[in-house]
Amino acid sequence: MAATSEHVPPGRRAVRVDGGLLLFRVGGVPVLLAPSWWIGSLIVVVLYAPLVERLLPGARVGTSWALAAAFAVLLGLSVLAHELGHCVVALRLGIPVRRLRLFLLGGLSEMTRTPRKPSHEGVVAAAGPIVSVLLAGFCGLLLFAVPPGGAAWLLVAQCAVANLAVGVFNLLPGLPLDGGRMLRAGLWALTGTRARGTKAAVVGGWIVAGALMVWALWGMAAGSDDRWLRLGVCVVTAWFVVAGAGSEMAAEGRRSWPEDLQPAQLIRPVLQLPAESPVGDALAASAGRGVVLVRADGVAAGLLDEHAAQRLAAESPNAPAELAAEPIRAETVLLSSEPGEEIAERVRETPAWQFLVVDEEGRPSGVLRREDLRAAMTGWRPA
């Protein structure tokens, strides 16, 4: 599947959506520029402009500020290319991507579900750094074609440095960086447990954040030329890494399936009733069970929605139960053989309160309710 981009047509006003300014779409995925990106770029410009004056002796103040602004834009484009690598690979693997956002000194491809296999997580994570390193190499080669010492040479060098920095930094083995995701994928493949990989990669994230602060303070103590730029970037990045690592740990806690809990323990028995049954009778039969309403032609009309059935029975208890049916959609059907973690994730992703569970031959074997799963995931204690 080739990734295509759909730009906002010329002459139209910029479109703002939830999360920032819509730049364009890639394979149907919106690419957004968050308001914080402007703040991060302003910080880079202010801190980088004095450094340009040292790199280009005799450069005017306007030139220094223009090159600093160009570096901020190139850094944003480098992050964009990096995230597009993640996005395109995820889409090729069939992993839906909600949106791609550029924000304060960083970016994020927001996938709507976690990869099902460690190999998928590893490949998606590696795609971004690969793109960044390739772009850095291209710009490095381009330096040989540009006269050295001038503004154009510095601009190309900036692009090479920006992409190399984005690629190498993201290879560090700590969440939420790509290196942390690759570490998690490796440990997941070795141990068979994603949670163990997450814990190790979160610790790696804390170490990375600490190393960033040490490097920044070292630059301040040594009086390096880029000490203020280094301090600003490291403080913001360390905060991002710590916050991201915490979010990953919390998300893993919500996703983890208790070892002693079997999905079958949460599945309620299912009863099949004619769709034309009186809603009052169907409601009475649903106590502690799920009810599949079947039409005369053998096609399922849906699952009985107890709340809708109660309202309907209060007004007309002999009305057909089909009027209180919740349609059965592909995303609300679970296989009884699915692993618990995948069932939990499917339920989280789907806006429904009950799910039909079927066996390998497609026959209804039970109903799983969201409230039962939530209660089990938050307070399960083995018998």
Secondary structure as the mmCIF struct_conf table of DSSP 4:
data_model
#
loop_
_struct_conf.conf_type_id
_struct_conf.id
_struct_conf.beg_label_comp_id
_struct_conf.beg_label_asym_id
_struct_conf.beg_label_seq_id
_struct_conf.end_label_comp_id
_struct_conf.end_label_asym_id
_struct_conf.end_label_seq_id
STRN STRN1 SER A 5 HIS A 7
HELX_LH_PP_P HELX_LH_PP_P1 VAL A 8 PRO A 9
TURN_TY1_P TURN_TY1_P1 PRO A 10 GLY A 11
BEND BEND1 ARG A 12 ARG A 12
HELX_LH_PP_P HELX_LH_PP_P2 ARG A 13 ALA A 14
STRN STRN2 VAL A 15 VAL A 17
TURN_TY1_P TURN_TY1_P2 ASP A 18 GLY A 19
STRN STRN3 GLY A 20 VAL A 26
TURN_TY1_P TURN_TY1_P3 GLY A 27 GLY A 28
STRN STRN4 VAL A 29 LEU A 33
HELX_RH_AL_P HELX_RH_AL_P1 PRO A 35 LEU A 55
BEND BEND2 LEU A 56 LEU A 56
TURN_TY1_P TURN_TY1_P4 PRO A 57 GLY A 58
HELX_RH_AL_P HELX_RH_AL_P2 VAL A 61 ARG A 92
TURN_TY1_P TURN_TY1_P5 LEU A 93 GLY A 94
STRN STRN5 VAL A 97 PHE A 103
TURN_TY1_P TURN_TY1_P6 LEU A 104 LEU A 105
STRN STRN6 GLY A 106 MET A 111
BEND BEND3 THR A 112 ARG A 113
BEND BEND4 ARG A 116 LYS A 117
HELX_RH_AL_P HELX_RH_AL_P3 PRO A 118 LEU A 142
HELX_RH_3T_P HELX_RH_3T_P1 LEU A 143 ALA A 145
BEND BEND5 VAL A 146 VAL A 146
TURN_TY1_P TURN_TY1_P7 PRO A 148 GLY A 149
BEND BEND6 GLY A 150 GLY A 150
HELX_RH_AL_P HELX_RH_AL_P4 ALA A 151 ASN A 170
TURN_TY1_P TURN_TY1_P8 LEU A 171 LEU A 171
BEND BEND7 LEU A 172 GLY A 174
TURN_TY1_P TURN_TY1_P9 LEU A 175 PRO A 176
BEND BEND8 LEU A 177 LEU A 177
HELX_RH_AL_P HELX_RH_AL_P5 ASP A 178 THR A 191
BEND BEND9 GLY A 192 GLY A 192
HELX_RH_AL_P HELX_RH_AL_P6 ARG A 194 ALA A 222
TURN_TY1_P TURN_TY1_P10 GLY A 223 GLY A 223
TURN_TY1_P TURN_TY1_P11 ASP A 225 ASP A 226
HELX_RH_AL_P HELX_RH_AL_P7 ARG A 227 ARG A 255
HELX_LH_PP_P HELX_LH_PP_P3 SER A 256 PRO A 258
TURN_TY1_P TURN_TY1_P12 GLU A 259 ASP A 260
HELX_RH_3T_P HELX_RH_3T_P2 PRO A 263 GLN A 265
TURN_TY1_P TURN_TY1_P13 LEU A 266 LEU A 266
HELX_LH_PP_P HELX_LH_PP_P4 ILE A 267 ILE A 267
STRN STRN7 ARG A 268 ARG A 268
HELX_LH_PP_P HELX_LH_PP_P5 PRO A 269 PRO A 269
STRN STRN8 VAL A 270 PRO A 274
TURN_TY1_P TURN_TY1_P14 ALA A 275 GLU A 276
BEND BEND10 SER A 277 SER A 277
STRN STRN9 PRO A 278 PRO A 278
HELX_RH_AL_P HELX_RH_AL_P8 VAL A 279 ALA A 285
TURN_TY1_P TURN_TY1_P15 SER A 286 GLY A 288
BEND BEND11 ARG A 289 ARG A 289
STRN STRN10 GLY A 290 VAL A 294
TURN_TY1_P TURN_TY1_P16 ALA A 296 ASP A 297
BEND BEND12 GLY A 298 GLY A 298
STRN STRN11 ALA A 300 LEU A 304
HELX_RH_AL_P HELX_RH_AL_P9 GLU A 306 GLU A 315
TURN_TY1_P TURN_TY1_P17 PRO A 317 ASN A 318
BEND BEND13 ALA A 319 ALA A 319
STRN STRN12 PRO A 320 PRO A 320
HELX_RH_3T_P HELX_RH_3T_P3 ALA A 321 ALA A 324
STRN STRN13 ALA A 325 GLU A 326
HELX_LH_PP_P HELX_LH_PP_P6 PRO A 327 PRO A 327
HELX_RH_3T_P HELX_RH_3T_P4 ALA A 330 THR A 332
STRN STRN14 VAL A 333 LEU A 335
TURN_TY1_P TURN_TY1_P18 SER A 336 SER A 337
BEND BEND14 GLU A 338 GLU A 338
HELX_RH_AL_P HELX_RH_AL_P10 GLY A 340 GLU A 349
BEND BEND15 THR A 350 THR A 350
BEND BEND16 TRP A 353 TRP A 353
STRN STRN15 GLN A 354 VAL A 358
TURN_TY1_P TURN_TY1_P19 GLU A 360 GLU A 361
BEND BEND17 GLY A 362 GLY A 362
STRN STRN16 PRO A 364 ARG A 369
HELX_RH_AL_P HELX_RH_AL_P11 ARG A 370 GLY A 379
#
